[in-house]
Every structure is written in structure tokens, then in C-alpha cells.
Amino acid sequence: MTYSKPLPQADDLLMQPFWEHARAHRLSIQRCDDCGDGHFPPSPVCPHCLSEEQTWEPVSGRGTLLSWVTFHRAYWGGFIPDLPYQCCLVRLAEGPLIVANFAGDKPAHLAEGLPVRAVFHEMTEHFTLPKFIVE
Amino acid sequence: MTSMDALKNKIAIVGVGTTEYGNFPQFSDYALGAKAFKAAVEDCGIDKNQIDGLVCCRVPFYARMGEVLGLNPRWTLQMPPHGRMSGMAIIEAMLAIETGAADYVALIYTNIGRSRRVNYGGDEAASLWDPWGFTSPGAAHAMMFQMHQNRYGTTTRQLAEVSVAFRQHALLNPDAVMKKPMTIDDHEEARPIVEPLRLLDYCLINDGAVCVIMTSAERARDLKKPPVLISGVGARDAFSQSSISNFDENFWYAEARDTAAQVYQMAGVGPSDIDGLMCYDNFSPTVLFSLEGFGFCGRGESGAYVEGGTLGLHGALPTNTDGGHLSNSYMQGWALNVEAVRQLRGECGARQIKDCNIIQYVAVTPCTRSIIYSRA
């Protein structure tokens, strides 16, 4: 079956290590080799000290729920069968924010600050998407 | 920090022009821009060849706009098609006039998004979050309003007060796109787009154009109508979470407080002196965030503050008297600045604010801006 939702942008070279780690079921952020600042989404230089020396670092996959929304409109045809579907906003334990989905159905109880954990869904042979479950 | 306080009341808006608002597949950006420009030129009675500064916002190509209007300025600025640019552009023009880079600046905004079916999400606004299906400015505002609900107990019925007040104003504005009355229940029953937001929390998408002509307060005296003075400006950007576009986890509260301090100090007034507020309303929650950030109510208290018609024409803080982006026209802040001018001139007919002396424009966005206007 063809995958009809948007794939990671192929020309976004900066994000490639994130997707490679995801295929190995690891969540990752970019960390500056010089000042230690951890950030996501990635940046060509460290936003804190402007160093070009940065490394992708696997992180715990744990975080807290900040917010969530439910889409009733599909901006891509591939999402029509999923309507309505949720997106969530998570603050990773290491600091950065990430937008993702809940794994499975919408959790029955949601509140800001709930602990969440990343899980990994293999969407295609080459592409694995991190999602979150409420713990 | 060096302030711009010395510019208080030195620069004026002297002419404003707007087109009809609607669905105009027969018109280009340039055709609409020319209509608005012509209206603004007539409004202030200037010889158009005196205009030596040009700001184009959302107009595809400034040079074609200049060609269409027969203008060869000595100062030109192109701004991107973002809602946050209107206040920024007016402040830029103020600085250009003060420094002598230009004497008379025409600022032109055009939008043909309705007839050309702009979506504001999906592939036309590709982002990092597409694989998760997260897209559109509306979704970012839904994410923030969910947080406002979680933190402060704000309800969607309180949010509805914003949309209902602006719709009532639109019914008094013959130019407004939306003509149908709206109740709080209508808002609650509207179809959800990205929950917790519903259709009536979203701004319109319509075609149209706006032109504003500015000069020094001194030169303004020679033109047709009483000038409207820029008494204060304030600005603060927040770029550190830009990858989640149109989102801030504290609703730009710190930036709004900073901007408020600047604009009120320069103008020498405070929130209680404001006769009418022109509040950027891309989505209804933005209005709540603005009221808190600019000190019209306490932090987290905007839901209760707007209850019972506070933002209506006869309420404590008449806001978006033209109907705003939610019910008048999607002119991305530009029409609100025009409405500020028209209110201060007393040109607003059925929607005129009584004893109107000071109007504040506020846009709480990643580029938060505010302008306080007063009568000469």
C-alpha cells in the first residue's frame, strides 16, 4: 500500500540524523560540543554560542505534555481517513519542545504536565515516526 | 535602551484608502493596490507625484506596483505577506520620514488570497511537523488556547464573546464582509476546524487592498483632513520558538508587557486612557492574549474580562469597531490601522466611538507591535 501522508522533507539535510535515530527507535536532539546547549529543531550553528561543532544525541524519550489539539480538517488527503486526529506538544525532559501525535487513540484523560514517553511507529520501510504515550 | 520617545506626535497619517472586500478573481494585486492608492490620494488631497516613499506588503513586486502608479520613489521597502507586518511597516515609514529618507510615504497592502484559494496550511506552508499532520496558524492558536483553558479555566463561551462583539460591529459597517448576526450559541455550534477552535474563531480570507499615506506632522497641516498623529510605538520580537510557527508557550506575554511599557511611556498614557482598541485578531484567542499582555486585565483574567460585551461599541473597551479580521476583512492589520484613523476623524457613522481621542493598535505575534494614535 502506498503511504499517502507527508514524508520528512528530503532536502532538509539538517534533520536527517533525527530520522536516522528514529529508525533505530531513538529520540534525539542536537547538542553543542562547545557550550553544551541542547536544542531541537536543529540549527546550522548553536543558537547559544554560534559554534558549528554540534552532535546529535539520543535522549531519554521522556517528557511532559504541554498541550494538544484535534484536527477536524485534513490539509493533506492522506489524513482524511484519520479525521478527527490529535497532535500533541511535548516538552522533552532535556528541555526542547516537539510536536507529535499520541500513539493510538486519544487518551481519556489529558492535562498539562502529564508524563509522556516516546514510542516508535514504522510508517514505511524507510521512515519511522516518533509518537507519545501518556504514562 | 534608547527609546523613540522624541518622535512622539511628529509623524502623521494623512490619507487612508480601502477597496471593497470580497472575492475578485477579475482583479490582480496591482489593480486592487491602485484602487486603494487612488482612494488614499483623494482622501488627503495630495499630488501623487509628491510621494517619494513606497512600502509594499504582500504586493508581489514593488517595482511593478511603482510602474502601475507612476511612482519613482527615493525610498522603497518590500514587506512579506505576514499579518504582523502592518505595524512594523508603519513604524519603518515613521523612521524614514523622521530621518528625511522620504517626505511622503505610501504604504500599500494587497491580498487576492480568497479568489486564488489560499489555504494557509498543508503543502503551501511546508514545515518540519508535516509528517505528524501538524500545520496551519490556526492549529498553533488552538494549541495555545488549549493551554489557556488548562491554566486559567477560560471557556469557549468566553472566547465566543470576542467573535460576537466583532460581528456586531461588522453589522454596523457597510464595508464589512460578514452581514449575518451571530450569538454565543452560534459560535459554540459552529463546525470545529482544529479543536478547541471552531470556524467562528478563524479570521476571514477575502480579497482587497489598503493604502495609508504618511508624512511629518508639520507637512500634514497643508493637507485636506486633520492629521492623525503617531503618539507612541512599541516593539518586541520573539524568534526562539519559530519552528513551531505562530506559537509561544506563554502567549507572548513577556513581549507584550515589554511592548506595552514602550508604547505607553512614549505616548504618556495608560490602558485606562484608550478610547478604542484595534486588536490583531487572526484568531479569537489572540485578542485574549493581547488584553492580558497590554494590561487591560490581569494575567489569566481575559475570559472573565470580555464577558458581557466589554469589547462592544458601548462596552468598557470598544475593540475592532470595523469588525476586525473575524468579521470585516482579512487585511492583516492594515484595515485596523485605517479604522483607528477613521475613528479619530469621526468618520465611522453608526459604529463611531463617542469622544474618541486616543486609539491603540496592538498585534501580539512573534513580532509584537503597538501604535498609539491621537488627534492633532
Interface residues (C-beta under 8 A of the other chain):
Chain A: K5 P6 L7 P8 Q9 D12 M15 P41 P47 L66 S67 W68 V69 T70 F71 H72 R73 A74 Y75 W76 F79 D82 P84 Y85 C87 L89 L97 V99 A100 N101 A111 E112 M123 F127 L129
Chain B: N119 G121 G122 D123 A126 L128 W129 D130 P131 W132 G133 F134 T135 S136 A139 A142 M143 M144 Q146 M147 N150 R151 R191 P192 I193 V194 E195 P196 S240 Q241 S243 I244 E249
